[in-house]
Amino acid sequence: MNATDKTAPRGVKRSLLAAAAMSLALLGVGASTVEAQQGKTFRWGAAREIASLDPYSFGETFTLSVLNHVYEGLVRYTGDLKIEPALAESWETVSPTVWRFKLRQGVTFHNGAPFTADDVVASLVRVTHETSPLKGNLPAYKSARKIDDHTVEIEVNGPYPLLLNDLTNIYILDKEWMEANGASLPTDSGKGIKGFATDNANGTGPFVVESRRADARTVFVVNPKWWDKPQHNIARVEFLPISSAATRVAALLSGEIDFTNVAPLQDLQRLSASPEVKVLQTNELRTVIFAFNLKDKLFESDVTDKNPLNDIRVREAMYRAIDIDGVQRRAMRGLSRNTGALVAPAIPGYTPEQDARLPFDLDGAKKLLTDAGYPNGFSFNFNCQSDGLVNEEEFCQAVASMWSRAGLRPNLSLGPRSTQTPKRVRGEFDVISFGWANEPMIDAYSILIQVMRSKSGSGGVFNWGNWGRPAIDTLIDKAGVELDNAKRIPMMAEALMIAKREHLFIPMHNQPMAWAMRSTVAATVQASDNKPRLWLTRMR
């Protein structure tokens, strides 16, 4: 976990006054209360462990949000999801396909090495390598070159409007550190491929990894040489994965932890009733769906000669068999937002037309199955996670029961992400629960290029179930090089409508987001991307 010592100049600083003001207003703390209190420990009780310390090991929002306290990108989102400079001070387009970034001078990595253009180029080569699980986060990337020590040019493969959005989650690593430790190639937690960067870190961010015991505790300490002017007063962060909801609640109520970013929905009233606990609640950008395996044959079924899921009547039957109001009421405690769309309303590409759901119709579902040649249903593997989406185990169990009432025989496979994700990557499933927040793009192009696009280059990285369609691919490719939003957004909307009409997925809900914190937390920012920003958090 420790980097080798090197000398480097002190980092320069820049303020975040606007974001800090919002964080203070959020919890009702006036600016006059912001004094320099040092030595505070922030104990974070998370619902699960991060995938790795390697920020390129898996394109998963939660892991990236935690690692953003250690690593940084050229740009970043503020607490109100506006793009601002980070390791790059400024940028400009020098041609329709070339962006020039002026890098911040005086920044050092945690091991003391100076941050330069060489680190940016090496990081971009690493993250876009053919084996990188995160290459889909830079779908238009072509190349990068160093102009001088603090200037980099990035070339994209055509006019592309979302490069800055993409770069918010592309964190920069130290080239020399990677080379010295054999870490120039990315790891892949989904495939079990590990390396030095899996358990070691060296970023430029506000906190340094002090120690790590996977599945137990990761400790971060403040980086005193961070280039930015911190709004926080946290000296130490203890990140504690606590998968048991009951244990997490008990730890919060007893004061063993200060904060959880996954407050169990069934315990919100109990938490709110405690004078020492505050609950922040909203819906996040993530849309929860069920995705089908649309390959030639099912992975695990009593139908072995073909794949019933390739029949649109079967997919429609499974959609109509779901009582979404019942799922919302029982599994989601009435706090989710039912949806017929594959992206949230705040995501460019969404239209109200997409939000119309097929009605719950059990008799209609049975008739469709009979018409498709399956009057007695069929068995299939139903892959869900026990520590992934909010109340995932409960809503998967509820839907499995509903499908059973329609005559189907789902074999519900529940397990932690560490075991379920590799199965998904290998295509060892028939139906999966799936959540997509369209981050870091905050644009429908995210789910289109990474999930729905047929596998090709950086497209379709998460297309595990053969969801690509020529008509959808064509619209995605056109939208990816269209700079005029008035033309680009309708292309994305039409692609989403094709997927909707063909029932390639079953949309379920926009996921509720509930944070809970003790009175020891004076101020923080809760944005709809569900990413804690501890550099904007203050302790009492």
KARA-V111330 format. One record per residue. N is the residue number from 0. RES is the residue in three letters. PHI is phi in whole degrees, -180 to 180 (999 if undefined). PSI is psi in degrees with one decimal (999 if undefined). OMEGA is omega in whole degrees, 0 to 359 (* if undefined). Layout:
# KARA-V111330
N_RES_PHI_PSI_OMEGA ; N_RES_PHI_PSI_OMEGA
This chain:
# KARA-V111330
0_MET_999_-10.1_185 ; 1_ASN_-103_139.4_178 ; 2_ALA_-94_156.8_178 ; 3_THR_-72_149.8_184 ; 4_ASP_-79_134.5_173 ; 5_LYS_-142_156.0_177 ; 6_THR_-95_150.8_180 ; 7_ALA_-163_159.6_178 ; 8_PRO_-68_156.5_179 ; 9_ARG_-67_148.4_180 ; 10_GLY_-76_149.4_173 ; 11_VAL_-83_165.0_185 ; 12_LYS_-123_153.3_177 ; 13_ARG_-147_146.6_188 ; 14_SER_-90_160.6_176 ; 15_LEU_-129_49.5_189 ; 16_LEU_-62_-39.6_182 ; 17_ALA_-65_-45.4_180 ; 18_ALA_-66_-37.8_179 ; 19_ALA_-64_-40.9_180 ; 20_ALA_-61_-39.6_179 ; 21_MET_-67_-41.2_181 ; 22_SER_-63_-38.1_180 ; 23_LEU_-70_-40.2_180 ; 24_ALA_-65_-31.9_184 ; 25_LEU_-59_-40.4_182 ; 26_LEU_-108_13.4_175 ; 27_GLY_73_30.7_180 ; 28_VAL_-106_119.8_182 ; 29_GLY_-74_157.4_181 ; 30_ALA_-61_-25.6_182 ; 31_SER_-67_-17.6_181 ; 32_THR_-87_-3.3_184 ; 33_VAL_-85_91.7_174 ; 34_GLU_-109_166.0_182 ; 35_ALA_-81_87.9_176 ; 36_GLN_-103_121.4_184 ; 37_GLN_-110_168.1_175 ; 38_GLY_81_16.4_182 ; 39_LYS_-82_140.2_175 ; 40_THR_-107_130.0_180 ; 41_PHE_-110_115.9_183 ; 42_ARG_-104_113.1_188 ; 43_TRP_-105_110.3_176 ; 44_GLY_-92_102.2_183 ; 45_ALA_-95_157.3_181 ; 46_ALA_-78_-16.2_180 ; 47_ARG_-157_169.2_178 ; 48_GLU_-81_154.8_172 ; 49_ILE_-75_157.7_185 ; 50_ALA_-70_-31.7_188 ; 51_SER_-176_165.7_168 ; 52_LEU_-86_-9.3_177 ; 53_ASP_-81_115.2_184 ; 54_PRO_-70_-7.1_178 ; 55_TYR_-105_8.8_189 ; 56_SER_-79_-22.2_182 ; 57_PHE_-167_133.7_182 ; 58_GLY_-81_68.4_186 ; 59_GLU_-123_126.5_190 ; 60_THR_-58_-43.5_185 ; 61_PHE_-64_-48.3_179 ; 62_THR_-58_-45.1_180 ; 63_LEU_-64_-35.2_180 ; 64_SER_-68_-36.4_177 ; 65_VAL_-71_-44.3_183 ; 66_LEU_-70_-16.4_177 ; 67_ASN_-66_-12.1_174 ; 68_HIS_-81_-15.2_180 ; 69_VAL_-108_-44.8_182 ; 70_TYR_-109_158.5_180 ; 71_GLU_-137_158.2_175 ; 72_GLY_-103_-179.2_177 ; 73_LEU_-67_-33.3_177 ; 74_VAL_-133_169.0_180 ; 75_ARG_-151_163.6_173 ; 76_TYR_-89_140.5_171 ; 77_THR_-78_179.1_178 ; 78_GLY_-65_-21.0_175 ; 79_ASP_-105_23.3_170 ; 80_LEU_62_40.2_169 ; 81_LYS_-107_145.1_182 ; 82_ILE_-81_133.7_178 ; 83_GLU_-138_163.1_179 ; 84_PRO_-63_148.6_172 ; 85_ALA_-133_-102.6_178 ; 86_LEU_-73_-18.0_170 ; 87_ALA_-100_132.4_179 ; 88_GLU_-82_-31.8_183 ; 89_SER_-159_168.9_180 ; 90_TRP_-156_160.9_177 ; 91_GLU_-155_157.6_173 ; 92_THR_-97_124.2_180 ; 93_VAL_-98_-11.1_172 ; 94_SER_-161_172.1_180 ; 95_PRO_-59_-18.4_184 ; 96_THR_-123_6.0_182 ; 97_VAL_-128_126.9_177 ; 98_TRP_-112_136.8_178 ; 99_ARG_-113_128.1_181 ; 100_PHE_-115_127.6_172 ; 101_LYS_-91_121.3_186 ; 102_LEU_-87_151.3_180 ; 103_ARG_-71_130.6_181 ; 104_GLN_-93_153.6_178 ; 105_GLY_85_4.4_180 ; 106_VAL_-84_140.4_177 ; 107_THR_-126_151.5_171 ; 108_PHE_-75_169.5_183 ; 109_HIS_-63_-24.8_178 ; 110_ASN_-87_4.0_178 ; 111_GLY_95_-7.9_181 ; 112_ALA_-70_141.7_179 ; 113_PRO_-72_144.7_176 ; 114_PHE_-85_125.8_181 ; 115_THR_-139_179.3_179 ; 116_ALA_-62_-30.4_179 ; 117_ASP_-60_-36.4_180 ; 118_ASP_-68_-38.4_180 ; 119_VAL_-65_-48.0_181 ; 120_VAL_-62_-45.4_181 ; 121_ALA_-64_-37.8_179 ; 122_SER_-67_-41.5_180 ; 123_LEU_-68_-36.3_175 ; 124_VAL_-63_-42.3_182 ; 125_ARG_-67_-46.4_186 ; 126_VAL_-72_-23.2_180 ; 127_THR_-101_6.9_177 ; 128_HIS_-59_149.3_184 ; 129_GLU_-59_-22.6_179 ; 130_THR_-94_2.7_185 ; 131_SER_-79_125.4_175 ; 132_PRO_-68_-13.6_183 ; 133_LEU_-103_5.8_184 ; 134_LYS_-62_-28.2_178 ; 135_GLY_-66_-15.4_178 ; 136_ASN_-78_-7.8_175 ; 137_LEU_-129_64.4_190 ; 138_PRO_-67_-23.8_183 ; 139_ALA_-101_1.1_185 ; 140_TYR_-65_136.2_176 ; 141_LYS_-117_-50.0_181 ; 142_SER_-165_168.5_175 ; 143_ALA_-140_147.2_178 ; 144_ARG_-144_147.8_179 ; 145_LYS_-83_128.0_174 ; 146_ILE_-92_-48.2_170 ; 147_ASP_-152_-172.5_187 ; 148_ASP_-60_-22.2_184 ; 149_HIS_-131_28.0_175 ; 150_THR_-141_130.7_180 ; 151_VAL_-132_141.7_171 ; 152_GLU_-113_133.4_178 ; 153_ILE_-114_126.0_178 ; 154_GLU_-103_133.6_176 ; 155_VAL_-108_164.6_189 ; 156_ASN_-84_11.7_177 ; 157_GLY_169_171.7_174 ; 158_PRO_-53_129.3_189 ; 159_TYR_-147_121.9_188 ; 160_PRO_-88_-6.6_192 ; 161_LEU_-117_18.8_184 ; 162_LEU_-62_-43.7_181 ; 163_LEU_-63_-42.0_177 ; 164_ASN_-57_-46.5_181 ; 165_ASP_-61_-41.3_187 ; 166_LEU_-71_-12.8_179 ; 167_THR_-63_-25.7_182 ; 168_ASN_-112_13.2_176 ; 169_ILE_-101_99.0_187 ; 170_TYR_-86_150.2_186 ; 171_ILE_-100_128.7_177 ; 172_LEU_-106_160.7_180 ; 173_ASP_-80_119.4_182 ; 174_LYS_-58_-48.3_182 ; 175_GLU_-63_-40.0_179 ; 176_TRP_-63_-43.9_178 ; 177_MET_-62_-47.5_183 ; 178_GLU_-66_-40.9_182 ; 179_ALA_-67_-24.9_185 ; 180_ASN_-114_17.0_177 ; 181_GLY_62_36.0_185 ; 182_ALA_-115_25.4_183 ; 183_SER_-74_-17.6_176 ; 184_LEU_-104_146.0_181 ; 185_PRO_-71_152.6_171 ; 186_THR_-89_177.5_181 ; 187_ASP_-148_97.6_183 ; 188_SER_-67_-29.4_179 ; 189_GLY_-66_-29.2_179 ; 190_LYS_-104_4.0_178 ; 191_GLY_76_19.9_180 ; 192_ILE_-92_114.7_184 ; 193_LYS_-111_170.2_178 ; 194_GLY_-168_-170.7_183 ; 195_PHE_-59_-39.6_183 ; 196_ALA_-73_-10.2_177 ; 197_THR_-63_-38.2_186 ; 198_ASP_-122_9.1_180 ; 199_ASN_-135_150.4_184 ; 200_ALA_-144_149.7_177 ; 201_ASN_-156_89.6_182 ; 202_GLY_-113_-163.5_178 ; 203_THR_-117_2.5_192 ; 204_GLY_-75_-176.6_187 ; 205_PRO_-72_-14.4_180 ; 206_PHE_-132_150.1_181 ; 207_VAL_-113_138.0_176 ; 208_VAL_-72_117.1_178 ; 209_GLU_-90_-42.1_181 ; 210_SER_-158_159.0_179 ; 211_ARG_-151_128.6_167 ; 212_ARG_-124_103.4_185 ; 213_ALA_-54_137.3_180 ; 214_ASP_70_9.0_179 ; 215_ALA_-131_-61.1_186 ; 216_ARG_-164_132.4_169 ; 217_THR_-122_130.2_183 ; 218_VAL_-111_128.3_175 ; 219_PHE_-114_140.2_175 ; 220_VAL_-120_155.6_186 ; 221_VAL_-63_142.5_175 ; 222_ASN_-92_103.8_184 ; 223_PRO_-69_-13.8_182 ; 224_LYS_-107_20.0_178 ; 225_TRP_-60_139.6_183 ; 226_TRP_-67_-27.4_185 ; 227_ASP_-89_165.7_176 ; 228_LYS_-91_105.7_185 ; 229_PRO_-68_140.0_174 ; 230_GLN_-94_-6.1_182 ; 231_HIS_-91_168.8_173 ; 232_ASN_-130_33.7_183 ; 233_ILE_-94_125.8_177 ; 234_ALA_-95_-24.7_187 ; 235_ARG_-151_134.9_175 ; 236_VAL_-118_125.3_174 ; 237_GLU_-107_110.5_181 ; 238_PHE_-94_116.3_188 ; 239_LEU_-122_106.6_175 ; 240_PRO_-73_118.7_181 ; 241_ILE_-127_95.2_188 ; 242_SER_-71_-29.3_180 ; 243_SER_-76_119.9_180 ; 244_ALA_-61_-42.1_181 ; 245_ALA_-63_-41.5_180 ; 246_THR_-67_-38.3_180 ; 247_ARG_-65_-42.8_179 ; 248_VAL_-65_-45.2_180 ; 249_ALA_-62_-39.0_180 ; 250_ALA_-66_-36.6_179 ; 251_LEU_-70_-44.5_182 ; 252_LEU_-67_-32.0_182 ; 253_SER_-86_-11.7_180 ; 254_GLY_91_10.5_178 ; 255_GLU_-73_-26.9_173 ; 256_ILE_-128_158.8_180 ; 257_ASP_-99_-21.5_192 ; 258_PHE_-158_144.2_166 ; 259_THR_-137_137.9_177 ; 260_ASN_-91_1.2_176 ; 261_VAL_-133_82.6_175 ; 262_ALA_-82_125.0_183 ; 263_PRO_-59_132.8_184 ; 264_LEU_-60_-36.7_183 ; 265_GLN_-71_-11.2_182 ; 266_ASP_-113_8.4_185 ; 267_LEU_-64_-40.6_179 ; 268_GLN_-64_-42.1_179 ; 269_ARG_-64_-42.6_179 ; 270_LEU_-66_-43.0_181 ; 271_SER_-64_-26.7_181 ; 272_ALA_-75_-16.0_180 ; 273_SER_-80_128.8_180 ; 274_PRO_-66_-15.5_182 ; 275_GLU_-97_2.1_186 ; 276_VAL_-127_138.6_174 ; 277_LYS_-119_137.0_179 ; 278_VAL_-112_130.8_173 ; 279_LEU_-111_128.6_189 ; 280_GLN_-139_136.8_174 ; 281_THR_-163_-174.7_171 ; 282_ASN_-103_139.7_182 ; 283_GLU_-94_178.5_182 ; 284_LEU_-73_-15.8_187 ; 285_ARG_-71_130.5_173 ; 286_THR_-105_131.1_179 ; 287_VAL_-96_132.0_181 ; 288_ILE_-137_167.7_165 ; 289_PHE_-108_134.8_183 ; 290_ALA_-119_139.3_183 ; 291_PHE_-96_150.7_167 ; 292_ASN_-86_109.4_185 ; 293_LEU_-107_31.4_175 ; 294_LYS_-81_-174.9_188 ; 295_ASP_-65_-35.8_183 ; 296_LYS_-135_154.7_175 ; 297_LEU_-71_154.4_180 ; 298_PHE_-74_-41.6_186 ; 299_GLU_-145_100.0_186 ; 300_SER_-160_160.8_172 ; 301_ASP_-85_-1.9_170 ; 302_VAL_-101_111.6_189 ; 303_THR_-111_-11.7_185 ; 304_ASP_-95_-11.2_180 ; 305_LYS_-162_179.1_180 ; 306_ASN_-113_106.5_179 ; 307_PRO_-58_-26.6_183 ; 308_LEU_-70_-14.5_176 ; 309_ASN_-77_-6.5_176 ; 310_ASP_-92_120.0_183 ; 311_ILE_-61_-26.1_178 ; 312_ARG_-67_-36.4_178 ; 313_VAL_-68_-44.1_180 ; 314_ARG_-63_-40.4_178 ; 315_GLU_-66_-38.2_178 ; 316_ALA_-61_-42.8_181 ; 317_MET_-67_-34.2_176 ; 318_TYR_-65_-49.8_184 ; 319_ARG_-69_-20.3_181 ; 320_ALA_-78_-8.5_183 ; 321_ILE_-93_120.6_173 ; 322_ASP_-87_90.5_187 ; 323_ILE_-65_-33.0_178 ; 324_ASP_-67_-36.6_177 ; 325_GLY_-66_-40.1_177 ; 326_VAL_-63_-44.6_181 ; 327_GLN_-63_-43.8_185 ; 328_ARG_-69_-46.4_187 ; 329_ARG_-89_-53.3_186 ; 330_ALA_-80_-34.5_186 ; 331_MET_-105_7.6_176 ; 332_ARG_57_28.0_178 ; 333_GLY_74_10.0_188 ; 334_LEU_-104_-9.2_177 ; 335_SER_-84_165.2_176 ; 336_ARG_-109_109.9_179 ; 337_ASN_-60_142.5_182 ; 338_THR_-147_151.7_171 ; 339_GLY_-107_-1.7_183 ; 340_ALA_-97_160.8_180 ; 341_LEU_-94_-6.4_175 ; 342_VAL_-135_157.2_181 ; 343_ALA_-73_157.5_182 ; 344_PRO_-57_-27.5_181 ; 345_ALA_-78_-8.5_185 ; 346_ILE_-89_123.1_175 ; 347_PRO_-56_129.1_187 ; 348_GLY_117_-21.2_176 ; 349_TYR_-74_142.7_170 ; 350_THR_-135_150.6_179 ; 351_PRO_-57_-29.8_178 ; 352_GLU_-59_-34.1_181 ; 353_GLN_-68_-22.6_189 ; 354_ASP_-80_-10.0_180 ; 355_ALA_-70_126.2_180 ; 356_ARG_-96_152.2_166 ; 357_LEU_-66_140.3_181 ; 358_PRO_-73_153.4_172 ; 359_PHE_-65_123.1_186 ; 360_ASP_-153_87.2_185 ; 361_LEU_-65_-43.1_179 ; 362_ASP_-64_-41.3_178 ; 363_GLY_-63_-36.8_178 ; 364_ALA_-64_-44.4_179 ; 365_LYS_-62_-39.7_180 ; 366_LYS_-65_-41.8_179 ; 367_LEU_-63_-40.1_178 ; 368_LEU_-65_-40.7_178 ; 369_THR_-64_-45.7_179 ; 370_ASP_-61_-31.7_181 ; 371_ALA_-82_-4.7_178 ; 372_GLY_98_17.2_181 ; 373_TYR_-129_61.3_182 ; 374_PRO_-64_-23.9_179 ; 375_ASN_-105_13.1_178 ; 376_GLY_72_-162.6_178 ; 377_PHE_-163_161.6_179 ; 378_SER_-95_154.0_179 ; 379_PHE_-161_157.8_179 ; 380_ASN_-85_128.6_183 ; 381_PHE_-120_101.3_188 ; 382_ASN_-93_115.8_176 ; 383_CYS_-129_163.5_183 ; 384_GLN_-112_145.9_180 ; 385_SER_-89_-11.9_183 ; 386_ASP_-138_34.3_182 ; 387_GLY_-107_-94.2_183 ; 388_LEU_-78_164.8_180 ; 389_VAL_-64_124.7_179 ; 390_ASN_52_35.4_183 ; 391_GLU_-62_-42.3_181 ; 392_GLU_-61_-41.4_182 ; 393_GLU_-69_-44.7_183 ; 394_PHE_-74_-27.4_175 ; 395_CYS_-68_-42.4_178 ; 396_GLN_-63_-39.6_179 ; 397_ALA_-64_-45.0_181 ; 398_VAL_-70_-37.9_177 ; 399_ALA_-58_-40.5_178 ; 400_SER_-65_-39.9_179 ; 401_MET_-65_-41.1_178 ; 402_TRP_-65_-35.3_178 ; 403_SER_-63_-38.0_179 ; 404_ARG_-67_-21.0_176 ; 405_ALA_-85_-3.6_179 ; 406_GLY_103_-1.6_178 ; 407_LEU_-83_164.2_182 ; 408_ARG_-129_77.1_178 ; 409_PRO_-72_132.4_173 ; 410_ASN_-98_96.3_186 ; 411_LEU_-73_118.0_177 ; 412_SER_-106_106.0_180 ; 413_LEU_-107_135.9_178 ; 414_GLY_-171_169.7_179 ; 415_PRO_-69_161.3_179 ; 416_ARG_-55_-35.5_184 ; 417_SER_-61_-27.2_178 ; 418_THR_-101_-31.4_184 ; 419_GLN_-80_-36.1_182 ; 420_THR_-62_-46.6_178 ; 421_PRO_-59_-34.5_177 ; 422_LYS_-65_-40.4_180 ; 423_ARG_-65_-44.8_180 ; 424_VAL_-60_-37.4_180 ; 425_ARG_-82_-3.7_181 ; 426_GLY_78_21.1_182 ; 427_GLU_-91_66.7_180 ; 428_PHE_-162_165.5_172 ; 429_ASP_-116_-38.5_173 ; 430_VAL_-139_138.6_177 ; 431_ILE_-129_150.2_164 ; 432_SER_-80_143.9_190 ; 433_PHE_-152_136.8_177 ; 434_GLY_-126_137.3_180 ; 435_TRP_-139_124.3_183 ; 436_ALA_-101_-4.3_181 ; 437_ASN_60_36.1_176 ; 438_GLU_-106_146.9_9 ; 439_PRO_-89_-1.2_186 ; 440_MET_-66_-36.2_191 ; 441_ILE_52_52.5_184 ; 442_ASP_-160_143.5_182 ; 443_ALA_-62_-17.8_178 ; 444_TYR_-59_-24.7_180 ; 445_SER_-61_-57.2_181 ; 446_ILE_-69_-31.2_181 ; 447_LEU_-67_-49.1_185 ; 448_ILE_-78_-33.5_186 ; 449_GLN_-92_-30.0_186 ; 450_VAL_-109_-46.8_188 ; 451_MET_-91_-23.2_181 ; 452_ARG_-67_137.6_172 ; 453_SER_-57_145.8_184 ; 454_LYS_-62_122.6_178 ; 455_SER_-169_116.7_182 ; 456_GLY_59_-124.3_180 ; 457_SER_-87_-1.4_178 ; 458_GLY_-86_147.2_176 ; 459_GLY_72_26.3_180 ; 460_VAL_-59_-36.2_180 ; 461_PHE_-104_16.4_177 ; 462_ASN_-82_84.0_184 ; 463_TRP_-89_-12.2_189 ; 464_GLY_-124_23.0_177 ; 465_ASN_62_49.4_184 ; 466_TRP_-90_-6.0_182 ; 467_GLY_-67_145.4_176 ; 468_ARG_-139_139.2_183 ; 469_PRO_-53_-43.2_182 ; 470_ALA_-65_-38.6_178 ; 471_ILE_-69_-44.2_179 ; 472_ASP_-57_-43.7_181 ; 473_THR_-61_-44.8_179 ; 474_LEU_-66_-39.9_178 ; 475_ILE_-62_-46.6_182 ; 476_ASP_-64_-37.2_177 ; 477_LYS_-69_-43.5_180 ; 478_ALA_-64_-30.7_183 ; 479_GLY_-69_-15.5_180 ; 480_VAL_-122_9.4_180 ; 481_GLU_-95_117.3_182 ; 482_LEU_-85_-18.8_182 ; 483_ASP_-86_109.2_183 ; 484_ASN_-61_-29.4_179 ; 485_ALA_-64_-23.5_176 ; 486_LYS_-100_-37.0_186 ; 487_ARG_-69_-46.2_185 ; 488_ILE_-64_-42.3_175 ; 489_PRO_-62_-31.0_176 ; 490_MET_-63_-44.7_180 ; 491_MET_-66_-40.0_180 ; 492_ALA_-62_-40.3_180 ; 493_GLU_-68_-39.5_177 ; 494_ALA_-61_-42.3_178 ; 495_LEU_-66_-35.6_179 ; 496_MET_-69_-35.2_176 ; 497_ILE_-62_-46.4_178 ; 498_ALA_-61_-36.3_179 ; 499_LYS_-68_-46.8_182 ; 500_ARG_-64_-32.2_180 ; 501_GLU_-89_-0.9_180 ; 502_HIS_52_44.6_177 ; 503_LEU_-67_-23.2_178 ; 504_PHE_-141_159.6_172 ; 505_ILE_-109_108.4_177 ; 506_PRO_-70_145.2_182 ; 507_MET_-120_-70.6_185 ; 508_HIS_-159_161.4_167 ; 509_ASN_-85_128.7_191 ; 510_GLN_-71_133.3_174 ; 511_PRO_-70_151.6_181 ; 512_MET_-128_120.5_180 ; 513_ALA_-133_120.7_172 ; 514_TRP_-106_148.6_175 ; 515_ALA_-136_140.7_183 ; 516_MET_-147_152.0_177 ; 517_ARG_-81_168.9_181 ; 518_SER_-66_-10.3_175 ; 519_THR_-66_-20.4_178 ; 520_VAL_-92_115.6_185 ; 521_ALA_-87_-36.2_185 ; 522_ALA_-157_140.2_175 ; 523_THR_-156_176.0_179 ; 524_VAL_-118_127.0_172 ; 525_GLN_-113_107.6_177 ; 526_ALA_-104_162.2_184 ; 527_SER_-72_-4.3_173 ; 528_ASP_-84_-2.0_175 ; 529_ASN_61_37.7_180 ; 530_LYS_-114_111.4_173 ; 531_PRO_-62_137.6_178 ; 532_ARG_-121_90.0_187 ; 533_LEU_-72_-17.3_175 ; 534_TRP_-73_-6.4_174 ; 535_LEU_-116_21.7_185 ; 536_THR_-117_137.8_179 ; 537_ARG_-122_145.5_178 ; 538_MET_-107_152.1_173 ; 539_ARG_-85_999_*
